[in-house]
Amino acid sequence: MSVSPLRHAHLDSRGKNRDPDFTARIFWLSLTLVLLWPLCVATEFRPWVLWAPDNRKVTVDFLASFWPLVYETEFMRMVARETWRTVAMATAGITLALVLAVPLSLVATRVLSLSALSGRMNRWPAVLRGCVRVTLIVLRSIPELVWALVFVRVVGLGPTAGVLAIALTYGGMLGKVYAEILESGESHSAHALMRNGGGRLQAFFYALLPSHAAELASYTVYRWECAIRSSVVLGFVGAGGLGQQLDNSMKMFNGGEVATLLLVFVFLVALADRASVWLRKALS
């Protein structure tokens, strides 16, 4: 019985099956390890220290302090109040970020440029588009923690500093991703509308938005989820919300309160995830 060429290509000299990409995989795996090694050295990455006897004891004691959970009436009222404040801070921050990101993304989107219909964008529209993209880079390059530190000095302690910090950083992120999403899809319908006398907004609302609505909404909800998580870090610098209460509980070495607050954060992130799934189904 003859062996087909394809079958023969997967047999070694002893007639056993052999992966034809085995050598290539070993090469790329070895190259990855070689490239990662200096990075681990530079970052002093030594995970085995976690298993040192002293470190194991500290870890076990820290986790053991999480139980029992604290659910006293007064504490839970405070948690409910700060949970609402955290959600409000994230929602207000994302809303302001949208006010900033939507117009900037429309200006930065090449598909919506009237001068680019001829194939090459005119000089001044190109300069404006470049300036907008640089603005988006600057906004998202500065972490929200740094913005929060600045605004805490300007407006004082409280959620206002967190709202403004989220608005600026996430405005840069949303604007950049929105522009990339709008440019990644089919643009013939948008160009056809503009060539026949339609404006940029008409091309956006009637051509680009219907085909990208689900992706835009999903990313926006994801950023809202990230804003809720960011409120933890922002609370450590006095921006209010559950993060500030988490900081206070950790400073008082009250593990039960810390565990309760972390469970609330898990619930909020799960709720945002379900909202994202529902939006994608509704818009698809």
Wavefront OBJ file of the C-alpha trace (Angstrom):
o trace
v 0.000 0.000 0.000
v 1.439 3.372 -1.033
v 1.670 6.333 1.326
v 0.402 9.680 0.069
v 2.920 12.591 -0.124
v 0.954 14.516 2.541
v 1.013 11.514 4.865
v 4.715 10.923 4.143
v 5.526 14.556 5.064
v 4.284 13.939 8.589
v 6.292 10.742 9.171
v 9.828 10.654 10.521
v 12.469 8.089 9.585
v 10.887 5.529 11.933
v 7.419 5.963 10.451
v 5.980 7.877 13.443
v 3.883 11.008 13.245
v 5.915 14.245 13.471
v 4.783 17.843 13.798
v 6.099 19.668 10.681
v 6.209 22.976 12.604
v 8.029 21.574 15.637
v 11.376 23.172 14.762
v 9.827 26.571 14.061
v 7.906 26.514 17.312
v 11.004 25.628 19.324
v 12.883 28.466 17.611
v 10.258 31.122 18.360
v 9.804 29.869 21.923
v 13.555 30.053 22.511
v 13.741 33.526 20.962
v 10.888 34.711 23.202
v 12.657 33.411 26.311
v 15.909 35.080 25.258
v 14.112 38.414 24.787
v 12.175 38.106 28.065
v 15.213 37.296 30.171
v 16.766 40.822 30.176
v 13.305 42.279 30.861
v 12.938 40.050 33.939
v 16.424 41.050 35.094
v 15.685 44.763 34.604
v 12.431 44.536 36.584
v 13.971 42.306 39.291
v 11.184 39.801 38.673
v 11.708 37.011 41.217
v 8.396 35.208 41.798
v 10.030 32.515 43.926
v 10.373 34.988 46.826
v 6.609 34.582 47.310
v 7.299 31.088 48.642
v 9.868 32.165 51.200
v 8.704 31.167 54.729
v 8.425 34.749 56.014
v 6.531 35.929 52.926
v 4.151 32.955 53.054
v 3.297 33.796 56.636
v 2.589 37.430 55.781
v 0.376 36.385 52.855
v -1.580 33.838 54.900
v -2.108 36.307 57.757
v -3.278 39.002 55.330
v -5.783 36.696 53.632
v -6.981 35.316 56.951
v -7.837 38.842 58.103
v -10.465 39.021 55.311
v -12.751 36.749 57.336
v -15.260 37.319 58.769
v -16.755 39.911 56.450
v -18.019 43.114 58.014
v -21.716 43.695 57.381
v -22.815 45.906 60.237
v -25.754 48.173 59.482
v -23.876 51.459 59.768
v -20.961 50.170 57.700
v -23.244 48.826 54.961
v -25.069 52.160 54.791
v -21.723 53.837 54.243
v -20.820 51.247 51.585
v -24.117 51.840 49.757
v -23.603 55.598 49.867
v -20.001 55.394 48.626
v -20.955 52.817 45.982
v -23.473 55.245 44.543
v -20.851 57.998 44.704
v -18.326 55.786 42.895
v -20.783 54.884 40.120
v -21.790 58.549 39.812
v -18.130 59.605 39.609
v -17.365 57.041 36.890
v -20.544 57.864 34.941
v -20.046 61.630 35.130
v -16.398 61.220 34.141
v -17.257 59.058 31.122
v -20.020 61.499 30.096
v -17.578 64.415 30.119
v -15.055 62.218 28.302
v -17.652 61.608 25.570
v -18.273 65.347 25.249
v -14.547 65.707 24.651
v -13.914 62.563 22.610
v -16.776 62.573 20.085
v -16.001 65.895 18.351
v -12.249 65.268 18.463
v -12.668 61.793 16.965
v -14.850 63.152 14.148
v -12.179 65.725 13.290
v -9.424 63.106 13.492
v -11.259 60.612 11.231
v -9.887 60.804 7.709
v -12.997 59.139 6.261
v -15.054 62.239 7.141
v -12.658 64.684 5.478
v -14.220 66.445 2.479
v -10.842 67.504 1.124
v -9.613 63.883 1.172
v -12.298 62.774 -1.285
v -9.983 63.669 -4.131
v -7.334 61.321 -2.750
v -5.092 63.741 -0.855
v -6.116 65.882 2.100
v -5.467 69.613 1.826
v -2.705 71.117 3.940
v -4.705 72.971 6.584
v -7.214 70.152 7.217
v -4.245 67.795 7.516
v -2.571 70.134 10.022
v -5.795 70.369 12.051
v -6.185 66.594 12.025
v -2.583 66.183 13.174
v -3.068 68.694 16.024
v -6.187 66.843 17.191
v -4.358 63.524 17.203
v -1.493 65.051 19.202
v -4.061 66.395 21.688
v -5.536 62.914 22.084
v -2.048 61.490 22.637
v -1.301 64.047 25.363
v -4.621 63.445 27.139
v -4.294 59.667 27.282
v -0.545 59.709 28.009
v -1.035 61.368 31.413
v -2.526 58.789 33.836
v -5.738 59.669 35.620
v -3.855 59.386 38.915
v -1.648 62.333 37.938
v -4.664 64.373 36.834
v -6.366 63.537 40.148
v -3.350 64.766 42.119
v -3.479 68.029 40.191
v -7.216 68.540 40.625
v -7.150 67.615 44.318
v -4.879 70.620 44.806
v -7.152 72.823 42.683
v -10.680 71.836 43.796
v -9.872 70.032 47.043
v -10.653 66.514 48.241
v -13.737 64.766 46.878
v -15.252 63.167 43.779
v -14.935 66.332 41.640
v -11.212 65.715 41.239
v -11.909 62.103 40.221
v -14.551 63.130 37.669
v -12.204 65.608 35.996
v -9.294 63.148 36.014
v -11.380 60.414 34.393
v -12.815 62.874 31.853
v -9.415 63.990 30.546
v -7.627 60.637 30.410
v -10.584 58.675 29.101
v -11.459 61.434 26.663
v -8.093 60.844 24.987
v -8.576 57.070 24.998
v -12.130 57.168 23.653
v -11.301 59.721 20.962
v -8.364 57.690 19.681
v -10.242 54.376 19.586
v -13.412 55.928 18.134
v -11.391 57.370 15.239
v -9.725 54.019 14.578
v -13.056 52.164 14.665
v -14.657 54.602 12.216
v -11.694 54.348 9.842
v -11.441 50.547 9.993
v -14.718 49.742 8.257
v -16.191 50.217 4.803
v -16.212 53.893 3.781
v -17.877 53.855 0.337
v -21.312 54.847 1.652
v -19.870 57.769 3.634
v -17.900 59.001 0.619
v -20.946 58.643 -1.605
v -23.030 60.795 0.726
v -20.403 63.529 0.870
v -19.841 63.497 -2.910
v -23.571 64.039 -3.386
v -23.746 67.099 -1.162
v -24.047 65.534 2.287
v -22.135 66.947 5.217
v -19.768 65.254 7.623
v -22.429 64.771 10.288
v -24.839 63.235 7.775
v -22.115 60.833 6.637
v -21.407 59.955 10.248
v -25.009 59.417 11.379
v -26.317 57.667 8.245
v -23.258 55.760 7.001
v -20.631 55.146 9.676
v -22.609 55.031 12.919
v -25.116 52.299 11.925
v -22.353 49.876 10.975
v -20.151 50.582 14.011
v -22.732 51.281 16.741
v -22.316 47.928 18.527
v -18.528 48.169 18.637
v -18.574 51.809 19.772
v -21.126 51.099 22.505
v -19.262 48.016 23.720
v -15.986 49.900 24.017
v -17.702 52.790 25.806
v -19.219 50.445 28.392
v -15.824 48.779 28.790
v -14.265 52.179 29.520
v -17.033 52.880 32.018
v -16.077 49.613 33.715
v -12.433 50.727 33.711
v -13.488 54.068 35.215
v -15.139 52.236 38.106
v -11.913 50.320 38.705
v -9.882 53.520 38.421
v -11.909 55.034 41.219
v -10.119 52.626 43.583
v -6.754 54.195 42.790
v -8.169 57.713 42.670
v -9.649 57.227 46.135
v -6.151 56.664 47.527
v -5.255 60.281 46.645
v -8.417 61.746 48.141
v -10.798 61.649 45.161
v -13.583 60.070 47.233
v -15.769 57.048 46.593
v -15.218 53.460 47.639
v -11.515 53.767 46.926
v -11.040 56.268 49.721
v -12.927 54.014 52.140
v -10.771 51.083 51.009
v -7.676 53.150 51.769
v -8.998 53.966 55.241
v -9.811 50.310 55.979
v -6.374 49.153 54.847
v -4.675 51.768 57.009
v -6.695 50.514 59.992
v -5.721 46.881 59.133
v -9.407 45.931 59.004
v -9.377 43.006 56.578
v -13.082 42.289 56.927
v -14.006 45.755 55.671
v -11.455 45.454 52.856
v -12.967 42.136 51.717
v -16.493 43.566 51.766
v -15.440 46.574 49.692
v -13.611 44.354 47.193
v -16.712 42.198 46.769
v -18.710 45.337 45.986
v -16.175 46.230 43.284
v -16.481 42.726 41.814
v -20.249 43.160 41.702
v -19.973 46.532 39.937
v -17.577 45.160 37.301
v -19.857 42.143 36.716
v -22.811 44.507 36.309
v -20.887 46.548 33.733
v -19.993 43.350 31.876
v -23.655 42.325 31.674
v -24.591 45.808 30.447
v -21.994 45.488 27.675
v -23.403 42.127 26.556
v -26.949 43.502 26.557
v -25.945 46.565 24.515
v -24.139 44.484 21.893
v -27.183 42.264 21.475
v -29.543 45.258 21.312
v -27.457 47.052 18.670
v -26.525 44.042 16.549
l 1 2 3 4 5 6 7 8 9 10 11 12 13 14 15 16 17 18 19 20 21 22 23 24 25 26 27 28 29 30 31 32 33 34 35 36 37 38 39 40 41 42 43 44 45 46 47 48 49 50 51 52 53 54 55 56 57 58 59 60 61 62 63 64 65 66 67 68 69 70 71 72 73 74 75 76 77 78 79 80 81 82 83 84 85 86 87 88 89 90 91 92 93 94 95 96 97 98 99 100 101 102 103 104 105 106 107 108 109 110 111 112 113 114 115 116 117 118 119 120 121 122 123 124 125 126 127 128 129 130 131 132 133 134 135 136 137 138 139 140 141 142 143 144 145 146 147 148 149 150 151 152 153 154 155 156 157 158 159 160 161 162 163 164 165 166 167 168 169 170 171 172 173 174 175 176 177 178 179 180 181 182 183 184 185 186 187 188 189 190 191 192 193 194 195 196 197 198 199 200 201 202 203 204 205 206 207 208 209 210 211 212 213 214 215 216 217 218 219 220 221 222 223 224 225 226 227 228 229 230 231 232 233 234 235 236 237 238 239 240 241 242 243 244 245 246 247 248 249 250 251 252 253 254 255 256 257 258 259 260 261 262 263 264 265 266 267 268 269 270 271 272 273 274 275 276 277 278 279 280 281 282 283 284
